[in-house]
């Protein structure tokens, strides 16, 4: 049996002569936050719609909870919550009344409303009309709807779109708590790369319908050269030592820029100190996830 809660096999979606998704093979582990990254128009939303059975794949397979969505869609969806693009709610109703509609449709116990309102931090405004909510509160209400019925998996399509920094932070902390405290698997699509870096355990990067990277953020960083900027006493001798020890090093900004794969700042510092040098400055200049993402995009363009 597969170790993945969601798995796609050679998933393709074509519209006339255009392949919106081309051979994607997602692998999402249970209990993790999986960041689905890509620029607008890359195929993220199309992929998510196929995961939910909202549109049919041209070819390939979608396996969720070990079952093929083609024959088990209704059974699978009972354990999935989703927020695709903007939440669906009635602004003239309160948050409680909106969730009551969802509860009736799903045939759930009334206690479920109180449970999800508490989870997303909206208990105190349960009787406030949604038209009076901030955008961040509306997004939390959308996530509350997705959590109705205690799903094993939730899929969130661009949940922080249009939010201010405080709203983004609120949603981020909520998503992390759902995975860390409740054990819910979360797939979150976004083009806000810095946000995914702060949340995700693993990422899949999609460009023009193709998956160009999948794995942990740590592995993504290791696949890119690390850079450490060091300020030392007797810079010339330190430069010679590092070159002898097969480091790639050059002078930059009056300091030494050391580059290589999987460099350890602490190890480099220790080597210099044991060799008799005073280290007065040390900075990890490693790429952010955004830098690495942009590098991947550029590399693919060149190819």
N, C-alpha and C positions, 0 to 999 in steps of 0.2 A: 504493500500500500504506500502511496506517495506521502512524503513528509510535508507537503504543501497544502494549505487551506484553499488556495486559489492557484490554478495552473492553466495556462493556455498552450496549445500545441499548434504551431504553424498557422496562427490566426490571421485571416485575410478578410478585408472588407473593401469591395470595389464599388464605385459609383460610375456607371458607364465605362469610360476608359481610364478612370482615375482610381488608383489604389490609395485609399485613405489610411489603411492599416495593412502592412505588408509582412506577413510571416512572424508576428510577435509571439514570443514564448515567455510569458510572465511566470515567475515562481515566487509566491508569497507565503512566508512561514507563519504558522499560527502564533498569535500573541504579540506580533510585531507591528510597528508602524512602517508601512511601505510608502515611500515618497515616489510618486509618478511624475517625473519632471519633463518639461519640454516647452518650447515656445508656443504661442497661440497658433492653432492650425496644424499642429504636429500630429494629431490623431488621438490625443488623450481622451477627449469626450466620446469619440466614436468607440474607442476600446471599452470605456466604462459602460456605455450603453449595451455593448455585446455581453459584458460580464453580467449585466442585470437582465439580459434577455429582452431588452427593449427594442433592439434591432437584431436581425439575423446575420450571422457571419456568412460571407460568400463561401468560405471554406475554412477548415481547421476546427479545433475543439476548445470549448470552455469547460473546465472541470472545477467545480466548487464543492468543498466537503467530500471530495472523492466521487462526486456524481456529475454526469454530463448534463449540462443545462438544457440540451435539446429534448431530453425525455423526462427530466425531473425539475423543470423550472419552478412550478408552484411549491413543491416540497423544499427546494433550495431557498427560495425567496422568503420563506417563513423565518429563516435564521439570518436574514440580511436586512440591515437598515441603510438607507441611502439619502444623500442630499446632492442632487444633481443641479448644478447652477444655482438659481435662486430658490429659496424655500417657498413652499406653497402654504398660504395661510389667508384667513379673512381678517382684514384690518379692523373692521368694526366690532369684532369679537375679542374677548380676553384671551390670554395665553391658555388658561384652563379650558375655555370653551372650544378653542381650536383643537386642543389635544383630545377633548371629549369626542369630537368628530372622528379623529383617527382611532380612538379606543373602540368606538362602536363598530367601525368598519372592520377592525382586526379582531373584534369580539374578545376584548381583554377585560380584566378586572379593573374597577375604578381606582384601586390603589396604585395602578401602574402610572397614572397621571402624576400623583404626588412623588412617586419614585423618580421619574425622569426630570421633573421640575427641580428637584433637589440636586440631581446629578449635574445639571447645567447652570445651577445658581439662579433660578428664576422663581423660587418659592414665594419670595416676598412680593412679587409683582403678578401673582397668579390671577388676580382680578383686575388687572390693568389692561386697557384696550391696546391691541397690538399697534394701532396707528400712532400711539404715544411712545413706542419703543424706539431706541436708537438702532442703527443698522447692526451693531454688534449683538444687541439683545435679540433682534430678529433672526440673526444667524444662529444664536444659541437655541432659539425656539425651533428652528429647522433641524438642528442636531437632536433636540429633545424628541421631535417627531420620528427621526431615524432610529432613536433608541427604544421606542415603544415595542414591547414584546420581548425585550432583553435579547437582542440579536448577538450572534457569535462574531459577526463581521459587519463593519460599517464602511461604506464607500462615500467619500466626500469629494465632490468636484469643485475645486477652487473655493473653499469655504471662507477664505479671508479676503476675497475680492472686494475692493471698495472700502475696506475698513481703515480707520485711522490706527496709528501705532498702538494705542492702548487696547483697541478692539482686537487687533491682531494678536497681542500678547494674551488676552483673555481666551481666545479660541485655541491658541497654541497650548496653554496650560490645561485647558479642558481636554483636548485630544490626548495629551501625554498622560493625564490621569485615567482616561478610559482604558488605555493600554496597560499602564503600569499598575493601577489599582484594581481594575475590573477584569483584566485579561482579555479584553476585546481586541480582535485584529482590526487594524485600520488601514485602509488604502486611501491616500490623500493625493489628489492631483493638484499641481500648482505650477505656475511659472515664476513664483517668488522664491528664488533659489535659497536665499539666506534663511527663510523660514523653514524650509524643508531640512536644512542643515541642523537646525536646532531641535528638530522633532524626530526625524526618521532613523530607524535602525538600518534599513536597506533602501536603496533607490533603484529605479529603472529610468533611464534617460531615453526619450523617444525623439526622433527627428525625421520629418517627412515620412511618417508611418512606420519607421524601422527602429527597433530597439538597438541603440548603439553602446549602451552599458547597462549592466545589472549586477548588483552586489552591495557590499557594505560601503559606507562612507569611508571607513578606515582603509579598505582595499583600494578605493578610488584615489585616496591621498597617496598611498604607497606606490601606485602606478605612475605618479607624477614626481618629478624631482623636488626634493626638499631644498630649502635655502636657509642658511643661518648667517646672520650678520654678527661679527665678533669684533669687539674693540680690545686690543691687547697691548701690553708693554712690548717694546722692541718688535715692531710690526714686521720688519724685513726678515728677521730670524724666524719668527712664527710662520711667516709665509713659506719659507724654505722647508721648515719642519713638516708642515701640512702637505706640501707637494711630495716630499719624500715618502710620506705615509699614504700616498695615492689618493688624497683628497683633490677635488677640483676646486680651486680657490683663485680669487682675483681681488685686487684692491678696489673698493668702492666706498664713497662717502667718507674717506679717511679711515675706513675700517676694512676688515677682510670678509668677503662674501664667499662662504663655503657652500658648495652645491653637490648633490648626489641623491641616490635613492635611499629612502628610509633613514635619513640622518637623525641622530639623537643629540639634541642640544646638551643634555647632561653629560653624555659620553665625550663629546667634543670638548666641553669645558674641563672635564677631569683630565683629559690628555694634555691639554695646554698647561694646566696648573701643575701637574706632575712633572712636566718638562721644564718648569721653572718660570713660566710666564704669568703675569698678573692679568686676569680677565676683568676688565672694567665695564664691559658692555656685552650683552648677549641677547639677540632677538631672533625668534623663529619667524622667518619671512615666507613660510609655507603658503601655498595658494589656498584661498577660500574655495568652498564648493562652487561658488559662482565663477571664479576664475577658471577652475577645472572644466566646468560645464562649457564655458565659452571656448576654451581650448579644444574640447571635443568637437564642438560645432565647426570650428575653423578647420580642424584636421579633416573632418568629413567632407567639407567643401573642396579642399585641395584634392582629396582622393577622387 
